[in-house]
Amino acid sequence: MRVFTASPVIVLVFMCATVLLAVSALRQNKKTSLSYTELGEIRSRGSASRKLRIGVAFLAFISCATLAFASIYPPTYDARPDPPQAIQEDVVMIVDISGSMTNEKQFAVVREAMLRTIGAHPNSRIGLVFFSSYAFYAFLPTKNHELFSNFVKDDFVKSNLVSSISGGTDGPEGIVEAMRFLNRSRAAQKRIVFIGDMQDNDYVKFFDALSSIRKNNIELDLVMITSTPASGNLFVTVQGLATSQGASFLAASTIEEAEVIGPLPEFSSAPQDISLSSAMSREQIVAVIVGFMLFCAFVCVNWLVRRVFTLRRME
Protein backbone atom coordinates (compact mmCIF):
# COMPACT_ATOMS: atom_id res chain seq x y z
CA MET A 1 0.00 0.00 0.00
CA ARG A 2 1.36 3.43 -0.96
CA VAL A 3 0.95 6.18 1.59
CA PHE A 4 0.71 9.77 0.37
CA THR A 5 2.10 12.38 2.70
CA ALA A 6 0.49 15.79 3.11
CA SER A 7 2.95 17.79 1.00
CA PRO A 8 2.58 15.97 -2.39
CA VAL A 9 -1.19 15.93 -2.03
CA ILE A 10 -1.27 19.69 -1.39
CA VAL A 11 0.93 20.38 -4.41
CA LEU A 12 -1.34 18.21 -6.57
CA VAL A 13 -4.44 20.07 -5.35
CA PHE A 14 -2.93 23.47 -6.15
CA MET A 15 -1.79 22.29 -9.59
CA CYS A 16 -5.30 21.10 -10.42
CA ALA A 17 -6.74 24.36 -9.10
CA THR A 18 -4.34 26.34 -11.30
CA VAL A 19 -5.31 24.38 -14.42
CA LEU A 20 -9.02 24.87 -13.69
CA LEU A 21 -8.53 28.58 -13.15
CA ALA A 22 -6.57 28.99 -16.39
CA VAL A 23 -9.10 27.01 -18.44
CA SER A 24 -11.98 28.93 -16.90
CA ALA A 25 -10.37 32.34 -17.52
CA LEU A 26 -9.19 31.68 -21.09
CA ARG A 27 -12.34 29.97 -22.32
CA GLN A 28 -14.32 31.87 -24.91
CA ASN A 29 -17.94 31.31 -25.77
CA LYS A 30 -18.36 31.37 -29.55
CA LYS A 31 -22.07 30.32 -29.51
CA THR A 32 -21.53 27.13 -31.51
CA SER A 33 -18.35 25.86 -29.88
CA LEU A 34 -15.77 26.55 -27.22
CA SER A 35 -12.34 27.92 -28.05
CA TYR A 36 -9.44 29.29 -26.03
CA THR A 37 -7.49 32.50 -26.18
CA GLU A 38 -4.32 32.34 -28.28
CA LEU A 39 -1.05 34.08 -27.52
CA GLY A 40 -1.54 36.49 -30.40
CA GLU A 41 -4.70 37.81 -28.83
CA ILE A 42 -2.81 39.01 -25.77
CA ARG A 43 -1.18 41.80 -27.81
CA SER A 44 -2.38 45.36 -27.93
CA ARG A 45 -5.16 44.67 -30.40
CA GLY A 46 -6.86 42.37 -27.93
CA SER A 47 -9.95 43.62 -26.16
CA ALA A 48 -9.76 45.02 -22.64
CA SER A 49 -11.99 42.26 -21.22
CA ARG A 50 -9.72 39.59 -22.72
CA LYS A 51 -6.64 41.26 -21.24
CA LEU A 52 -8.38 41.41 -17.90
CA ARG A 53 -9.12 37.67 -18.01
CA ILE A 54 -5.51 36.92 -18.96
CA GLY A 55 -4.26 39.06 -16.07
CA VAL A 56 -6.57 37.43 -13.58
CA ALA A 57 -5.52 33.97 -14.75
CA PHE A 58 -1.87 34.94 -14.36
CA LEU A 59 -2.46 36.30 -10.84
CA ALA A 60 -4.36 33.12 -9.92
CA PHE A 61 -1.44 31.02 -11.11
CA ILE A 62 1.06 33.07 -9.09
CA SER A 63 -1.16 32.90 -6.00
CA CYS A 64 -1.63 29.14 -6.25
CA ALA A 65 2.08 28.58 -6.81
CA THR A 66 2.99 30.79 -3.83
CA LEU A 67 0.49 29.11 -1.53
CA ALA A 68 1.61 25.65 -2.63
CA PHE A 69 5.19 26.55 -1.80
CA ALA A 70 4.16 28.04 1.56
CA SER A 71 2.17 24.93 2.46
CA ILE A 72 5.05 22.51 1.99
CA TYR A 73 7.98 24.67 3.03
CA PRO A 74 9.15 23.59 6.50
CA PRO A 75 8.49 26.16 9.22
CA THR A 76 11.48 27.96 10.70
CA TYR A 77 12.09 28.24 14.40
CA ASP A 78 14.30 30.55 16.40
CA ALA A 79 16.96 28.23 17.80
CA ARG A 80 18.30 30.81 20.19
CA PRO A 81 17.59 30.00 23.86
CA ASP A 82 15.19 32.18 25.76
CA PRO A 83 16.83 34.72 28.03
CA PRO A 84 16.73 33.57 31.67
CA GLN A 85 14.49 36.44 32.73
CA ALA A 86 11.85 35.42 30.14
CA ILE A 87 10.92 32.27 32.09
CA GLN A 88 9.39 33.19 35.41
CA GLU A 89 7.86 29.87 36.46
CA ASP A 90 7.65 26.30 35.19
CA VAL A 91 4.78 24.19 36.50
CA VAL A 92 4.31 20.46 35.98
CA MET A 93 0.98 18.87 36.79
CA ILE A 94 1.18 15.20 37.78
CA VAL A 95 -2.23 13.57 37.34
CA ASP A 96 -3.23 10.11 38.53
CA ILE A 97 -5.22 8.17 35.89
CA SER A 98 -5.05 4.75 37.58
CA GLY A 99 -8.11 2.58 37.94
CA SER A 100 -9.29 4.23 41.16
CA MET A 101 -9.36 7.64 39.46
CA THR A 102 -11.19 6.81 36.24
CA ASN A 103 -14.80 6.89 37.41
CA GLU A 104 -16.68 9.88 36.04
CA LYS A 105 -17.44 11.47 39.41
CA GLN A 106 -13.83 11.61 40.56
CA PHE A 107 -12.50 12.61 37.18
CA ALA A 108 -14.90 15.56 37.16
CA VAL A 109 -13.11 16.81 40.29
CA VAL A 110 -9.70 16.08 38.70
CA ARG A 111 -10.75 18.01 35.61
CA GLU A 112 -11.81 20.99 37.72
CA ALA A 113 -8.53 20.90 39.67
CA MET A 114 -6.55 20.88 36.41
CA LEU A 115 -8.47 23.81 34.97
CA ARG A 116 -8.19 25.83 38.16
CA THR A 117 -4.45 25.15 38.36
CA ILE A 118 -4.04 26.53 34.83
CA GLY A 119 -6.10 29.56 35.77
CA ALA A 120 -3.97 30.13 38.87
CA HIS A 121 -0.80 30.30 36.74
CA PRO A 122 -1.85 32.15 33.55
CA ASN A 123 1.65 33.43 32.72
CA SER A 124 3.58 30.28 33.57
CA ARG A 125 4.75 27.45 31.38
CA ILE A 126 2.72 24.40 32.36
CA GLY A 127 3.38 20.76 31.50
CA LEU A 128 1.38 17.60 32.08
CA VAL A 129 2.45 14.17 33.33
CA PHE A 130 0.07 11.22 33.59
CA PHE A 131 0.82 8.16 35.63
CA SER A 132 -0.70 4.79 36.35
CA SER A 133 1.41 1.64 36.10
CA TYR A 134 4.00 3.92 34.49
CA ALA A 135 4.37 7.64 33.87
CA PHE A 136 4.78 9.76 30.75
CA TYR A 137 4.68 13.38 29.64
CA ALA A 138 1.59 14.38 27.67
CA PHE A 139 3.58 17.52 26.80
CA LEU A 140 6.42 19.53 28.30
CA PRO A 141 5.82 22.89 30.01
CA THR A 142 4.49 25.45 27.56
CA LYS A 143 2.61 28.74 27.60
CA ASN A 144 0.16 27.38 25.04
CA HIS A 145 -2.36 26.31 27.68
CA GLU A 146 -4.94 25.39 25.05
CA LEU A 147 -3.06 22.09 24.71
CA PHE A 148 -4.91 21.02 27.85
CA SER A 149 -8.28 21.28 26.10
CA ASN A 150 -8.22 17.67 24.84
CA PHE A 151 -7.28 16.33 28.28
CA VAL A 152 -9.99 18.10 30.28
CA LYS A 153 -12.94 17.00 28.18
CA ASP A 154 -15.68 15.06 29.95
CA ASP A 155 -15.16 11.98 27.77
CA PHE A 156 -11.36 11.86 28.15
CA VAL A 157 -11.69 9.33 30.95
CA LYS A 158 -13.33 6.95 28.44
CA SER A 159 -10.60 7.33 25.81
CA ASN A 160 -8.35 4.51 24.66
CA LEU A 161 -5.37 6.26 26.22
CA VAL A 162 -6.80 6.00 29.72
CA SER A 163 -8.30 2.54 29.36
CA SER A 164 -5.07 1.08 27.93
CA ILE A 165 -2.82 2.12 30.81
CA SER A 166 -5.17 2.23 33.81
CA GLY A 167 -3.94 -0.35 36.27
CA GLY A 168 -1.45 -0.03 39.08
CA THR A 169 -0.46 3.21 40.76
CA ASP A 170 3.16 4.35 40.57
CA GLY A 171 3.18 7.91 41.84
CA PRO A 172 6.96 8.03 42.40
CA GLU A 173 7.51 7.40 38.69
CA GLY A 174 5.35 10.43 37.87
CA ILE A 175 7.42 12.55 40.25
CA VAL A 176 10.66 11.32 38.66
CA GLU A 177 9.36 12.28 35.20
CA ALA A 178 8.38 15.76 36.36
CA MET A 179 11.67 16.40 38.15
CA ARG A 180 13.70 15.18 35.18
CA PHE A 181 12.60 18.30 33.30
CA LEU A 182 12.42 20.74 36.20
CA ASN A 183 15.96 19.96 37.37
CA ARG A 184 17.20 21.18 33.97
CA SER A 185 14.82 24.13 33.76
CA ARG A 186 16.20 27.68 33.94
CA ALA A 187 12.98 29.09 35.35
CA ALA A 188 13.19 31.39 38.36
CA GLN A 189 10.49 29.35 40.11
CA LYS A 190 9.58 25.69 39.73
CA ARG A 191 6.46 23.95 40.93
CA ILE A 192 4.87 20.51 40.94
CA VAL A 193 1.12 20.14 41.35
CA PHE A 194 0.26 16.55 42.29
CA ILE A 195 -3.39 15.62 41.67
CA GLY A 196 -4.66 12.20 42.75
CA ASP A 197 -6.15 10.14 45.55
CA MET A 198 -2.66 9.70 47.10
CA GLN A 199 -2.97 5.91 47.00
CA ASP A 200 0.11 4.05 45.78
CA ASN A 201 1.58 0.60 45.35
CA ASP A 202 4.47 1.50 47.68
CA TYR A 203 3.66 4.19 50.23
CA VAL A 204 7.20 4.39 51.65
CA LYS A 205 8.63 5.05 48.20
CA PHE A 206 5.78 7.44 47.41
CA PHE A 207 6.26 9.61 50.51
CA ASP A 208 10.04 9.63 50.02
CA ALA A 209 9.51 10.88 46.45
CA LEU A 210 7.20 13.65 47.67
CA SER A 211 9.78 14.69 50.27
CA SER A 212 12.52 14.85 47.63
CA ILE A 213 10.64 17.55 45.71
CA ARG A 214 11.28 20.27 48.27
CA LYS A 215 14.89 19.15 48.66
CA ASN A 216 15.38 20.10 45.00
CA ASN A 217 14.02 23.63 45.61
CA ILE A 218 10.76 22.87 43.81
CA GLU A 219 7.47 24.12 45.22
CA LEU A 220 4.82 21.48 45.86
CA ASP A 221 1.01 21.64 45.76
CA LEU A 222 -0.90 18.51 46.80
CA VAL A 223 -4.50 18.11 45.64
CA MET A 224 -6.03 15.01 47.22
CA ILE A 225 -9.11 13.76 45.35
CA THR A 226 -11.46 11.83 47.62
CA SER A 227 -14.78 10.11 46.99
CA THR A 228 -16.11 11.26 50.38
CA PRO A 229 -15.25 14.15 52.69
CA ALA A 230 -11.61 13.80 53.66
CA SER A 231 -10.84 11.66 56.70
CA GLY A 232 -8.84 8.60 57.70
CA ASN A 233 -5.19 7.74 58.24
CA LEU A 234 -4.09 8.47 54.66
CA PHE A 235 -5.59 11.96 54.80
CA VAL A 236 -3.85 12.72 58.09
CA THR A 237 -0.52 11.36 56.80
CA VAL A 238 -0.57 13.37 53.57
CA GLN A 239 -1.67 16.51 55.35
CA GLY A 240 1.14 16.08 57.89
CA LEU A 241 3.66 15.56 55.07
CA ALA A 242 2.51 18.72 53.34
CA THR A 243 2.85 20.69 56.56
CA SER A 244 6.34 19.37 57.27
CA GLN A 245 7.49 20.12 53.70
CA GLY A 246 5.98 23.58 53.53
CA ALA A 247 3.67 22.48 50.71
CA SER A 248 0.11 23.57 50.07
CA PHE A 249 -2.55 20.93 50.61
CA LEU A 250 -6.16 20.65 49.48
CA ALA A 251 -8.58 17.77 49.81
CA ALA A 252 -11.49 17.90 47.35
CA SER A 253 -14.38 15.52 46.90
CA THR A 254 -16.59 17.87 44.87
CA ILE A 255 -16.12 20.35 42.05
CA GLU A 256 -17.03 23.20 44.38
CA GLU A 257 -14.20 22.30 46.77
CA ALA A 258 -11.69 22.41 43.89
CA GLU A 259 -12.75 25.91 42.86
CA VAL A 260 -10.61 27.49 45.58
CA ILE A 261 -7.44 26.60 43.63
CA GLY A 262 -7.89 29.51 41.24
CA PRO A 263 -10.03 30.98 38.44
CA LEU A 264 -10.91 29.17 35.24
CA PRO A 265 -8.51 29.74 32.31
CA GLU A 266 -9.63 31.77 29.32
CA PHE A 267 -9.78 28.87 26.84
CA SER A 268 -12.27 26.95 29.02
CA SER A 269 -14.91 29.67 28.55
CA ALA A 270 -14.94 29.34 24.74
CA PRO A 271 -18.37 28.11 23.56
CA GLN A 272 -16.81 25.61 21.15
CA ASP A 273 -13.25 24.49 20.60
CA ILE A 274 -11.93 23.57 17.18
CA SER A 275 -8.80 21.46 17.13
CA LEU A 276 -6.77 20.56 14.06
CA SER A 277 -4.55 17.52 14.05
CA SER A 278 -2.01 17.64 11.26
CA ALA A 279 1.65 17.13 10.48
CA MET A 280 1.63 20.67 9.09
CA SER A 281 2.27 23.77 11.15
CA ARG A 282 -0.44 26.34 11.84
CA GLU A 283 0.99 28.64 9.15
CA GLN A 284 0.86 25.87 6.55
CA ILE A 285 -2.74 25.04 7.42
CA VAL A 286 -3.67 28.73 7.06
CA ALA A 287 -1.96 28.81 3.65
CA VAL A 288 -4.06 25.86 2.46
CA ILE A 289 -7.29 27.41 3.72
CA VAL A 290 -6.49 30.78 2.09
CA GLY A 291 -5.71 29.02 -1.19
CA PHE A 292 -9.00 27.16 -1.12
CA MET A 293 -10.94 30.33 -0.35
CA LEU A 294 -9.15 32.17 -3.17
CA PHE A 295 -10.01 29.42 -5.61
CA CYS A 296 -13.70 29.41 -4.63
CA ALA A 297 -13.92 33.20 -4.82
CA PHE A 298 -12.33 33.32 -8.27
CA VAL A 299 -14.59 30.59 -9.65
CA CYS A 300 -17.68 32.42 -8.36
CA VAL A 301 -16.59 35.79 -9.75
CA ASN A 302 -15.63 34.26 -13.09
CA TRP A 303 -18.99 32.51 -13.39
CA LEU A 304 -20.91 35.70 -12.63
CA VAL A 305 -18.91 37.79 -15.12
CA ARG A 306 -19.16 35.18 -17.87
CA ARG A 307 -22.87 34.73 -17.24
CA VAL A 308 -23.56 38.45 -17.74
CA PHE A 309 -21.31 38.55 -20.82
CA THR A 310 -23.12 35.60 -22.43
CA LEU A 311 -26.57 37.07 -21.78
CA ARG A 312 -25.60 40.34 -23.36
CA ARG A 313 -24.32 38.62 -26.49
CA MET A 314 -27.54 36.63 -26.79
CA GLU A 315 -29.54 39.85 -26.59
SULFENSUL-V735440 format. One record per backbone hydrogen bond with DSSP energy under -1.0 kcal/mol. NH is the residue of the N-H (numbers start at 1). CO is the residue of the C=O. If there is no record, write none. Layout:
nh-><NH;NH>
co-><CO;CO>
//
This chain:
nh-><9;10;11;12;13;14;15;16;17;18;19;20;21;22;23;24;25;26;27;28;30;32;35;37;41;42;43;46;51;52;53;54;55;56;57;58;59;60;61;62;63;64;65;66;67;68;69;70;71;72;73;86;90;91;92;93;94;95;96;97;101;102;107;108;109;110;111;112;113;114;115;116;117;118;119;120;124;125;126;127;128;129;130;131;132;136;138;139;142;145;147;148;149;151;156;158;159;163;164;166;170;174;175;176;177;178;179;180;182;183;184;188;189;191;192;193;194;195;196;201;206;207;208;209;210;211;212;217;218;219;221;222;223;224;225;226;236;237;238;239;240;241;242;243;244;245;247;248;250;252;258;261;269;270;285;286;287;288;289;290;291;292;293;294;295;296;297;298;299;300;301;302;303;304;305;306;307;308;309;310;311;312;313;314;315>
co-><5;6;7;8;9;10;11;12;13;14;15;16;17;18;19;20;21;22;23;35;33;30;28;26;38;39;40;43;47;48;49;50;51;52;53;54;55;56;57;58;59;60;61;62;63;64;65;66;67;68;69;83;189;125;191;127;193;129;195;131;98;99;103;104;105;106;107;108;109;110;111;112;113;114;115;116;121;89;142;91;139;93;136;95;134;130;128;128;126;143;144;145;146;148;153;155;156;159;160;162;132;170;171;172;173;174;175;176;178;179;181;87;88;90;219;92;221;94;223;169;202;203;204;205;206;207;208;214;213;190;192;248;194;250;196;252;232;233;234;235;236;237;238;239;240;241;242;220;222;224;254;258;266;267;281;282;283;284;285;286;287;288;289;290;291;292;293;294;295;296;297;298;299;300;301;302;303;304;305;306;307;308;309;310;311>
//
